[in-house]
C-alpha cells in the first residue's frame, strides 16, 4: 500500500510536468517567429510555392523567405526584442536552421540591417549568413548587403563588435568595430577593412532609404496609391476627354498648324 502511494506521488508530478511541456510547445513555436512591425510597399513571404502579401502584425515562421519589391520595406521583431529591417529588392530567409536558434537570417540578395538586443546585460549570440560570409554578433547594430549573384557581401558596423568569416576560403575571422566595414568575395580570402569613404557612402544610402520610407508612409496616410502616371502635354489631353463619344490623341508639339482652307 505504501509502495502504491509512493509510486502515485512520483507519477503525478511527472504528468504535471509533461502537461506543462506540451502546453508550452505552441508558445515556444510562437517565440521563434518574427512579427512585422512596419510594412511599406511590396513585401511578401514565400510559402506554399507562392508569394503571400505581408501586413503589419503578421508573423514570419522559421524557414520562410521574406521578399521585397522595388518599393518594399519591412521591419520585424523577434521574441528577445531584437529587430531587423529588410530593404527594397531583397530576399531573406528567416531562421533557415531551426535547431540552432542563434542562426537568425540568411540573406540571399539585397540589404538588411540588424539590431541585436542584450538579454539582461548578457551577450546574445546571433548569426547572419550570406552566400559567401557568416557574421557573428553578440549585441550590436550592423548592416549586411549581398550585392550580386556571386554573393559578394558588404558588412558594416554601427555599434558594437561583429566577427566576419568567409564560407569558402580558409582563414580566420575579421573583427569589425563601429565605422568599420569589409567586403567578402566568392572563393577569395577576406579582404582588408574598408576605408571611411565606404562608410560615408553607406550613410548616404541610409538617408536615401529613410527618405523613401517616409514618402511611402506619407503617401499611405494621404490615400495615395502607387506611383502616379506621367502624361505628356498639359491641357490638350485633358480637354479632349468627355467631348463627344471618343478621345483623340493630342498632336505632337512640333507639328505645324494645318493650312487655311482655299479662298472662294
QUIBEL-V597115 format. One record per residue. SS is DSSP state (A for helix, B for strand, O for the rest). PHI is phi as a letter, one per 40 degrees, with the letter a starting at -180 (NA if undefined). PSI is psi in whole degrees, -180 to 180 (none if undefined). Layout:
# QUIBEL-V597115
SS&PHI&PSI / SS&PHI&PSI
This chain:
# QUIBEL-V597115
O&NA&-43 / A&c&-38 / A&c&-41 / A&c&-41 / A&c&-40 / A&c&-43 / A&c&-41 / A&c&-39 / A&c&-25 / A&c&-37 / A&c&-39 / A&d&-48 / A&c&-34 / A&c&-40 / A&c&-41 / A&c&-43 / A&c&-41 / A&c&-41 / A&c&-38 / A&c&-42 / A&c&-44 / A&c&-41 / A&c&-27 / A&c&-13 / A&d&-47 / A&c&-34 / A&c&-39 / A&c&-43 / A&c&-38 / A&c&-37 / A&c&-27 / O&c&-4 / O&c&165 / B&b&129 / B&c&135 / B&c&115 / B&c&-39 / B&b&132 / B&b&125 / B&b&136 / O&g&-151 / O&c&102 / B&b&129 / B&a&164 / B&b&135 / B&c&118 / B&a&154 / O&f&38 / O&g&24 / B&a&162 / B&c&139 / B&b&127 / B&c&140 / O&b&144 / O&b&163 / O&d&134 / O&g&-18 / O&c&162 / B&b&153 / B&b&130 / O&c&162 / O&d&144 / O&g&23 / B&b&142 / B&c&128 / B&c&131 / B&b&134 / B&b&145 / O&c&-168 / O&c&-26 / O&b&15 / O&c&142 / B&a&140 / B&a&148 / B&b&129 / B&b&157 / B&b&139 / O&b&176 / O&c&-27 / O&c&4 / O&g&-9 / O&c&149 / B&b&160 / B&a&146 / B&b&141 / B&b&124 / O&c&176 / O&d&152 / O&f&48 / O&b&153 / B&b&122 / B&b&125 / B&c&129 / B&c&124 / O&f&69 / O&c&-15 / O&b&76 / O&d&-35 / O&c&-25 / O&b&99 / O&c&-7 / O&c&-12 / B&c&99 / B&c&-56 / B&b&151 / B&b&107 / B&c&114 / B&c&-47 / B&a&152 / B&g&-158 / B&b&137 / B&b&157 / B&b&131 / B&b&138 / B&b&99 / O&c&131 / O&c&144 / O&c&148 / B&b&97 / O&f&41 / O&g&-1 / B&c&141 / O&d&144 / O&b&85 / O&c&133 / B&a&150 / B&b&141 / B&b&129 / B&b&159 / B&b&178 / O&d&-22 / O&b&-12 / B&a&158 / B&b&126 / B&b&119 / B&b&132 / B&b&162 / O&b&6 / O&i&89 / O&a&177 / B&b&124 / B&a&168 / B&b&141 / B&b&129 / B&b&119 / B&c&114 / O&c&-25 / O&a&-178 / O&c&-20 / O&c&-9 / O&g&15 / O&d&125 / B&b&128 / B&b&126 / B&b&130 / B&b&153 / B&b&132 / B&c&-44 / B&a&148 / O&g&-149 / O&a&135 / B&b&153 / B&b&132 / B&b&133 / B&b&154 / B&c&141 / O&c&-37 / O&c&-44 / O&c&150 / O&c&156 / O&h&168 / O&c&-162 / O&c&156 / B&b&129 / B&c&131 / B&b&131 / O&b&174 / O&d&140 / O&g&16 / O&b&154 / B&a&168 / B&a&154 / B&b&130 / B&b&125 / O&b&156 / O&c&130 / O&f&33 / O&b&151 / O&c&159 / O&c&135 / O&c&177 / O&c&160 / O&c&147 / O&c&162 / O&c&176 / A&c&-26 / A&c&-36 / A&c&-39 / A&c&-41 / A&c&-41 / A&c&-36 / A&c&-37 / A&c&-43 / A&c&-42 / A&c&-40 / A&c&-39 / A&c&-42 / A&c&-41 / A&c&-43 / A&c&-40 / A&c&-40 / A&c&-44 / A&c&-41 / A&c&-40 / A&c&-38 / A&c&-42 / A&c&-41 / A&c&-41 / A&c&-40 / A&c&-37 / A&c&-30 / O&c&4 / O&g&17 / O&c&140 / O&c&-132 / O&c&-170 / O&d&128 / O&c&151 / O&c&137 / O&c&133 / O&b&150 / O&c&145 / O&g&167 / O&b&-67 / O&b&-18 / A&c&-48 / A&c&-40 / A&c&-36 / A&c&-27 / A&c&-23 / O&c&134 / O&g&-5 / O&c&116 / O&g&-152 / O&b&-2 / O&b&170 / O&b&128 / O&b&147 / O&c&144 / O&c&150 / O&c&150 / O&d&142 / O&d&-30 / O&c&-4 / O&c&139 / O&c&158 / O&c&154 / O&c&153 / O&c&151 / O&c&155 / O&c&150 / O&c&142 / O&c&144 / O&b&none
